[in-house]
């Protein structure tokens, strides 16, 4: 078993969860709905729902747009590497 790959997958899942948590906090603070977020990201509401639930990964494009909107996303060093495959 390759524990490096397992660790990388765990790190990616942790990073995705952390992003969703921060997006939810931001949505609550700004009183935004999933539809509001979808419009700002240029995606559909079901796509936002999937990302928040963890069934769809946040893409680097999503992160760039969220950052521009003021979502306080602070990715740990391993998270940036983990996110490299998010668009795939």
C-alpha positions in Angstrom: 0.0 0.0 0.0 1.3 3.5 -0.9 0.7 5.5 2.2 1.9 8.7 0.5 -1.1 8.5 -1.9 -3.4 7.7 1.0 -2.1 10.7 2.9 -2.5 13.0 -0.1 -6.1 11.9 -0.6 -6.8 12.5 3.1 -5.2 15.9 2.9 -7.3 16.8 -0.2 -10.5 15.7 1.5 -9.6 17.7 4.6 -8.9 20.7 2.5 -12.2 20.4 0.6 -14.0 20.1 3.9 -12.2 23.2 5.3 -13.2 25.2 2.2 -16.8 24.2 2.5 -16.8 25.1 6.2 -15.4 28.6 5.4 -17.9 29.1 2.5 -20.8 28.2 4.8 -19.6 30.6 7.5 -19.2 33.4 4.9 -22.7 32.6 3.5 -24.2 32.9 7.0 -22.4 36.1 7.8 -23.4 37.7 4.4 -26.9 36.2 4.5 -26.3 34.5 1.1 -28.2 31.5 -0.2 -26.7 28.8 -2.4 -28.4 30.5 -5.3 -26.6 33.8 -4.5 -23.3 32.0 -4.3 -24.0 30.1 -7.6 -24.7 33.4 -9.4 -21.5 34.9 -8.1 -19.4 31.8 -9.1 -21.1 31.4 -12.5 -22.4 27.9 -11.7 -25.7 26.4 -10.8 -27.2 26.1 -7.3 -27.0 22.3 -7.4 -23.3 22.6 -8.2 -22.9 24.8 -5.1 -24.8 22.2 -3.1 -22.6 19.4 -4.3 -19.5 21.3 -3.4 -20.8 22.2 0.1 -21.7 18.5 0.7 -18.4 17.3 -0.6 -19.7 15.3 -3.5 -18.1 17.7 -6.0 -14.7 19.2 -5.5 -14.1 23.0 -5.3 -12.0 23.9 -8.4 -9.1 26.4 -8.5 -11.4 28.7 -10.5 -14.0 28.5 -7.7 -11.3 29.3 -5.1 -10.1 32.3 -7.1 -13.6 33.7 -7.3 -14.4 33.0 -3.7 -11.2 34.8 -2.7 -12.2 37.8 -4.8 -15.6 37.8 -3.1 -13.9 38.0 0.3 -14.3 34.4 1.6 -11.4 33.9 4.1 -9.8 30.8 2.6 -6.4 30.0 4.1 -5.1 26.8 2.5 -2.3 25.0 4.4 0.8 24.3 2.3 -0.4 20.7 1.6 -3.7 22.0 0.5 -2.4 23.8 -2.5 -0.8 20.6 -3.7 -4.0 18.7 -3.0 -6.0 21.2 -4.9 -3.9 20.8 -8.0 -6.1 17.9 -9.1 -9.4 19.6 -8.2 -10.1 20.6 -11.8 -9.7 17.0 -13.0 
